[in-house]
């Protein structure tokens, strides 16, 4: 049977589409979605916008207004390029900190050396669904008087010491894009956690003039969502994956739109938000199974889960012993019908199109990881036999 699992997927069901249709005339769907989202993630308030990078940009703009003499934002040296673009779009400067080989999140032991009196905030990117060491980061921001923004794009539903990731920082940003913990095809949410009243006021001022998407744009996105819901089916993906559709393109423009989330997307969000826990439960089960089966293998390493962390395993990252082994695993898994991703092909300071906004420097772990990482799928379309294939392929790899 011709079948291949996609690297990322969120199953959109018929009831989700019907939910959109039922709410087409409901003018308060966006307000209701924001209320439900804030309740789900223990936020004081939130604003639903056009993308995760839009949410991050607005968050940084509000923080900049509150501390105009601080101009630098610390981010991991290995993360999505849109994080750096959002910093610059907000009128601030990027400052990199290397990541930890053990967790693939920002290296706490180096963070104290990077933060200084010019630091406006630290962006804690919870990569792949694995929470950062929030206790240590909190101590650093308290000692240095800077802000904490959580990037929850890959970690909606994860917890730290029983608290929702996204509720622990002053502000947070969530992505509702394709392949995230839950999706409205595109979109984002700016979460308000422990922010002051002046920051909340600034955010309201920044969000008030944002426009909603046009009807034609919304219809186009709805069509694309419907296509995605079918094409991510493993039987359809077998063919799609053979076409040169540019899925590996990692160029991002700084000129991304910043607007409100569309009302039909908010309606979809209300539907899929109800299923987030059940979807995450499947990811967690699959991620834990793979972790148990793959640990202690000589040719790969798996990130460590910190004490107090409850990851959601958006994907399971593995670090191969060499680039050659990474490529061998990649091609063998694709051959047996398992779509995997090489993730970000460079650390941020090695992207040519970012060279004018990201300072060069020495970030050996970020470079090491970029050269060797693969992200294994854990989504609900993965069958038990698919997981077994991953284990069999990895056990067959010889140094």
C-alpha positions as CSV (number, residue, x, y, z in Angstrom):
1,X,0.0,0.0,0.0
2,X,1.3,3.4,-1.0
3,X,1.5,5.3,2.3
4,X,3.8,7.9,3.9
5,X,3.3,9.8,7.1
6,X,3.9,13.5,6.9
7,X,6.6,15.1,9.2
8,X,3.9,17.3,10.8
9,X,0.2,17.0,11.1
10,X,-2.9,18.1,13.1
11,X,-6.0,16.1,12.1
12,X,-8.8,18.6,11.1
13,X,-12.1,16.7,11.4
14,X,-15.4,17.3,9.7
15,X,-16.9,18.6,12.9
16,X,-14.2,21.3,12.9
17,X,-15.3,22.5,9.5
18,X,-19.0,22.3,10.4
19,X,-18.2,24.4,13.5
20,X,-16.9,27.1,11.2
21,X,-20.1,27.0,9.1
22,X,-22.3,27.1,12.1
23,X,-20.6,30.2,13.5
24,X,-20.3,32.2,10.2
25,X,-22.9,34.6,11.5
26,X,-21.6,34.8,15.0
27,X,-19.9,38.2,15.3
28,X,-18.3,37.5,18.8
29,X,-16.4,34.3,17.8
30,X,-13.0,36.1,18.1
31,X,-13.9,37.5,21.6
32,X,-15.1,34.0,22.7
33,X,-12.0,32.3,21.4
34,X,-9.7,34.8,23.2
35,X,-11.6,34.2,26.5
36,X,-11.5,30.4,26.1
37,X,-7.8,30.5,25.2
38,X,-6.9,32.7,28.1
39,X,-8.8,30.3,30.5
40,X,-7.1,27.2,28.9
41,X,-3.6,28.5,29.5
42,X,-4.1,30.5,32.7
43,X,-3.5,33.8,31.1
44,X,-4.8,37.2,32.4
45,X,-5.8,38.1,28.9
46,X,-4.8,37.5,25.3
47,X,-5.0,38.9,21.7
48,X,-5.5,36.6,18.7
49,X,-3.5,37.8,15.7
50,X,-2.4,36.7,12.3
51,X,0.7,34.7,13.3
52,X,3.0,33.7,16.1
53,X,5.7,36.2,14.8
54,X,3.0,38.9,14.8
55,X,2.3,38.1,18.4
56,X,5.9,38.2,19.4
57,X,6.5,41.5,17.5
58,X,3.7,43.2,19.4
59,X,4.8,41.8,22.7
60,X,8.4,43.2,22.1
61,X,7.0,46.6,21.0
62,X,5.0,46.9,24.2
63,X,8.1,46.0,26.4
64,X,10.2,48.4,24.4
65,X,7.8,51.2,25.3
66,X,8.1,50.3,29.0
67,X,11.9,50.3,29.1
68,X,13.2,52.5,26.1
69,X,16.8,52.5,27.3
70,X,17.1,48.7,26.9
71,X,17.5,47.7,23.3
72,X,18.7,44.1,23.2
73,X,16.7,40.8,23.2
74,X,18.4,37.5,24.0
75,X,17.3,34.5,22.0
76,X,18.7,31.0,21.4
77,X,21.3,30.7,18.7
78,X,19.4,27.8,17.2
79,X,15.7,28.5,16.7
80,X,13.2,29.5,14.0
81,X,14.5,32.6,12.0
82,X,11.2,34.4,12.5
83,X,12.2,34.9,16.2
84,X,15.1,37.1,15.1
85,X,13.0,38.8,12.4
86,X,10.3,39.7,15.1
87,X,13.0,41.3,17.3
88,X,14.2,43.5,14.5
89,X,10.6,44.3,13.3
90,X,9.9,45.6,16.8
91,X,12.9,48.0,16.5
92,X,15.2,46.0,18.8
93,X,18.6,44.3,18.5
94,X,19.2,40.5,18.5
95,X,21.7,39.0,21.0
96,X,22.3,35.3,20.8
97,X,23.0,32.7,23.5
98,X,24.0,29.2,22.7
99,X,21.8,26.2,23.4
100,X,22.4,23.3,25.7
101,X,23.2,19.9,24.1
102,X,21.2,18.2,26.8
103,X,17.9,20.1,26.4
104,X,18.2,21.9,23.0
105,X,16.9,25.0,24.8
106,X,18.8,28.1,25.8
107,X,21.9,27.2,27.9
108,X,21.3,28.5,31.4
109,X,25.0,28.3,32.3
110,X,25.8,30.8,29.5
111,X,22.8,33.1,30.0
112,X,24.2,34.9,33.0
113,X,27.2,35.8,30.8
114,X,25.0,37.2,28.0
115,X,22.5,39.3,30.0
116,X,23.5,42.9,30.9
117,X,22.1,46.4,31.5
118,X,21.1,46.6,27.9
119,X,18.9,43.5,28.0
120,X,15.2,44.3,27.5
121,X,14.1,40.7,27.7
122,X,15.0,37.0,27.3
123,X,12.9,34.9,25.0
124,X,12.5,31.5,26.4
125,X,11.8,29.2,23.4
126,X,10.4,25.9,24.6
127,X,11.7,23.9,21.6
128,X,9.9,20.8,20.3
129,X,7.4,20.8,23.2
130,X,10.1,20.6,25.9
131,X,10.0,23.3,28.6
132,X,13.0,25.5,29.5
133,X,14.4,25.6,33.0
134,X,12.0,28.3,34.1
135,X,13.2,28.5,37.7
136,X,16.7,29.3,36.6
137,X,15.5,31.8,34.0
138,X,13.3,33.5,36.5
139,X,16.2,34.0,38.9
140,X,18.3,35.6,36.1
141,X,15.5,38.1,35.0
142,X,14.9,39.0,38.6
143,X,18.6,39.6,39.3
144,X,18.9,41.7,36.2
145,X,15.6,43.6,36.0
146,X,14.7,42.4,32.5
147,X,11.5,40.9,31.1
148,X,10.7,37.3,30.2
149,X,8.8,36.4,27.0
150,X,7.8,32.8,26.5
151,X,7.8,31.4,22.9
152,X,5.2,28.7,23.1
153,X,4.9,28.1,19.4
154,X,5.9,24.4,19.8
155,X,4.7,23.8,23.3
156,X,1.0,24.6,23.8
157,X,-0.1,22.4,26.7
158,X,3.3,21.7,28.2
159,X,3.7,22.4,31.9
160,X,6.4,23.5,34.3
161,X,5.9,22.4,38.0
162,X,2.2,22.0,37.2
163,X,1.8,25.5,35.6
164,X,0.9,26.1,32.0
165,X,3.8,27.0,29.8
166,X,3.0,30.5,28.5
167,X,1.5,31.7,31.8
168,X,4.9,32.0,33.6
169,X,6.5,35.0,31.7
170,X,5.5,38.6,31.6
171,X,4.2,37.9,28.0
172,X,4.0,34.9,25.7
173,X,3.5,34.1,22.1
174,X,1.7,31.1,20.6
175,X,1.6,29.9,17.0
176,X,-1.6,28.5,15.5
177,X,0.2,27.7,12.2
178,X,0.4,24.4,10.4
179,X,2.1,21.6,12.3
180,X,1.8,23.2,15.7
181,X,0.2,21.7,18.8
182,X,-3.2,22.9,17.4
183,X,-3.9,24.9,14.4
184,X,-6.2,27.4,12.6
185,X,-4.0,26.9,9.6
186,X,-2.3,30.2,10.3
187,X,-2.5,32.6,13.3
188,X,-1.1,33.4,16.6
189,X,-1.9,34.5,20.2
190,X,-0.2,37.1,22.3
191,X,-0.6,35.9,25.9
192,X,-0.5,38.3,28.9
193,X,0.8,36.7,32.1
194,X,2.6,38.7,34.8
195,X,2.7,42.0,32.9
196,X,2.2,45.4,34.6
197,X,-0.8,47.6,33.9
198,X,1.3,49.9,31.8
199,X,2.3,47.1,29.5
200,X,-1.3,45.9,29.3
201,X,-2.3,49.4,28.3
202,X,0.4,49.5,25.7
203,X,-0.7,46.2,24.2
204,X,-4.3,47.4,24.0
205,X,-3.1,50.5,22.2
206,X,-1.0,48.5,19.8
207,X,-3.8,45.9,19.0
208,X,-6.7,48.4,18.7
209,X,-5.9,49.6,15.1
210,X,-5.2,46.1,13.8
211,X,-7.4,45.2,10.9
212,X,-9.2,41.9,10.2
213,X,-8.4,39.9,7.1
214,X,-10.5,40.5,4.0
215,X,-13.3,38.1,3.0
216,X,-11.3,37.0,-0.1
217,X,-8.2,36.3,2.0
218,X,-10.3,34.3,4.5
219,X,-11.9,32.2,1.8
220,X,-8.5,31.5,0.3
221,X,-7.1,30.3,3.7
222,X,-10.3,28.2,4.3
223,X,-9.7,26.5,0.9
224,X,-6.0,25.9,1.8
225,X,-7.0,24.5,5.2
226,X,-9.5,22.1,3.5
227,X,-6.8,20.9,1.1
228,X,-4.4,20.5,3.9
229,X,-6.8,18.3,5.9
230,X,-7.0,15.9,3.0
231,X,-3.4,16.1,1.7
232,X,-1.8,15.4,5.1
233,X,-3.5,11.9,5.0
234,X,-0.6,9.4,4.7
235,X,-2.0,8.0,1.5
236,X,-2.2,11.4,-0.2
237,X,1.1,12.5,1.4
238,X,2.9,9.6,-0.4
239,X,2.3,11.5,-3.7
240,X,2.6,15.0,-2.4
241,X,6.1,14.3,-0.9
242,X,7.4,13.4,-4.3
243,X,6.5,16.8,-5.8
244,X,9.0,19.8,-5.7
245,X,6.8,22.0,-3.6
246,X,9.5,23.8,-1.7
247,X,8.7,22.5,1.8
248,X,12.3,22.9,2.8
249,X,12.5,26.6,2.0
250,X,13.7,28.4,5.1
251,X,13.6,32.0,3.9
252,X,11.3,34.3,5.8
253,X,10.5,37.9,5.1
254,X,10.6,40.6,7.7
255,X,7.6,42.3,6.0
256,X,5.0,39.9,7.4
257,X,1.5,41.2,8.0
258,X,0.3,42.1,11.5
259,X,-3.5,41.9,11.8
260,X,-6.2,40.3,13.8
261,X,-7.1,36.7,13.5
262,X,-10.0,36.1,11.2
263,X,-13.4,35.3,12.8
264,X,-13.8,31.9,11.0
265,X,-10.3,31.0,12.2
266,X,-11.4,31.9,15.7
267,X,-14.4,29.6,15.2
268,X,-12.1,26.8,14.2
269,X,-9.9,27.6,17.1
270,X,-12.8,27.1,19.5
271,X,-13.4,23.7,18.0
272,X,-9.8,22.4,18.0
273,X,-9.0,23.9,21.4
274,X,-11.5,21.4,22.9
275,X,-9.4,18.6,21.5
276,X,-5.9,19.9,22.4
277,X,-5.6,17.7,25.5
278,X,-6.6,14.5,23.6
279,X,-4.2,15.4,20.7
280,X,-1.4,16.1,23.1
281,X,-2.0,12.9,25.0
282,X,-1.4,11.0,21.7
283,X,1.8,13.0,21.0
284,X,3.0,12.3,24.6
285,X,2.3,8.6,24.3
286,X,4.1,8.4,21.0
287,X,7.0,10.5,22.1
288,X,7.5,8.6,25.3
289,X,7.4,5.3,23.4
290,X,10.1,6.5,21.0
291,X,12.2,7.9,23.8
292,X,12.1,4.6,25.7
293,X,13.0,2.6,22.6
294,X,15.7,4.8,21.4
295,X,17.5,5.8,24.6
296,X,21.1,4.6,25.0
297,X,21.7,4.1,21.3
298,X,25.3,4.9,20.4
299,X,24.6,6.8,17.2
300,X,22.0,9.2,18.4
301,X,21.1,11.4,21.5
302,X,17.7,12.4,22.7
303,X,17.1,15.6,24.7
304,X,16.7,15.3,28.4
305,X,13.5,16.2,30.2
306,X,14.1,18.5,33.2
307,X,12.7,17.8,36.6
308,X,9.4,19.6,36.9
309,X,8.9,19.7,33.1
310,X,5.9,18.0,31.4
311,X,6.7,18.1,27.7
312,X,4.1,17.6,24.9
313,X,6.4,16.1,22.3
314,X,5.3,18.2,19.4
315,X,8.1,16.2,17.6
316,X,10.9,14.1,19.1
317,X,14.3,15.6,18.1
318,X,17.3,13.3,17.8
319,X,20.9,14.3,17.4
320,X,22.9,12.0,15.2
321,X,26.6,11.3,16.0
322,X,27.5,12.8,12.6
323,X,26.0,14.5,9.6
324,X,26.6,11.4,7.6
325,X,24.6,9.3,10.0
326,X,21.8,12.0,10.1
327,X,21.5,11.8,6.3
328,X,21.5,8.0,6.4
329,X,18.6,8.0,8.9
330,X,16.7,10.6,7.0
331,X,16.8,8.7,3.7
332,X,16.1,5.3,5.2
333,X,13.1,6.6,7.2
334,X,11.7,8.3,4.1
335,X,12.2,5.1,2.1
336,X,10.1,3.1,4.5
337,X,7.3,5.7,4.5
338,X,8.1,7.9,7.5
339,X,8.4,11.7,6.8
340,X,11.0,13.4,9.0
341,X,12.4,16.9,9.1
342,X,15.9,18.3,9.3
343,X,14.4,21.3,11.1
344,X,16.4,24.6,10.8
345,X,19.3,24.0,8.5
346,X,21.5,26.6,10.2
347,X,22.0,28.4,13.5
348,X,20.8,31.9,13.2
349,X,24.2,33.5,12.6
350,X,24.8,31.3,9.6
351,X,21.8,32.3,7.5
352,X,23.0,34.7,4.7
353,X,19.7,36.7,4.7
354,X,20.0,37.3,8.4
355,X,23.6,38.5,8.4
356,X,22.7,42.2,8.7
357,X,20.5,41.7,11.8
358,X,22.0,38.7,13.6
359,X,25.5,39.3,15.0
360,X,28.2,36.7,14.2
361,X,29.8,34.8,17.0
362,X,30.9,31.5,18.4
363,X,28.0,29.2,19.1
364,X,29.4,25.7,18.8
365,X,26.4,23.7,20.1
366,X,24.0,25.5,17.8
367,X,26.2,24.7,14.9
368,X,26.7,21.1,16.0
369,X,22.9,20.5,16.4
370,X,22.0,22.2,13.1
371,X,24.3,19.8,11.3
372,X,23.0,16.6,13.0
373,X,19.3,17.1,14.1
374,X,16.3,15.2,12.8
375,X,12.7,15.7,14.1
376,X,10.7,12.5,14.4
377,X,6.9,12.7,14.0
378,X,4.7,12.0,17.0
379,X,1.3,13.3,15.6
380,X,-2.0,11.3,15.8
381,X,-1.6,10.0,12.2
382,X,1.3,7.9,13.3
383,X,0.2,4.2,13.7
384,X,1.9,1.7,16.0
385,X,3.6,0.1,13.0
386,X,5.0,3.5,12.0
387,X,6.6,4.0,15.3
388,X,8.0,0.5,15.1
389,X,9.5,1.3,11.7
390,X,11.4,4.3,13.2
391,X,12.8,2.1,15.9
392,X,13.9,-0.6,13.4
393,X,15.6,1.9,11.1
394,X,17.5,3.5,13.9
395,X,18.6,0.2,15.4
396,X,19.9,-0.8,11.9
397,X,22.2,2.2,11.6
398,X,25.9,1.2,12.0
399,X,28.6,3.7,12.7
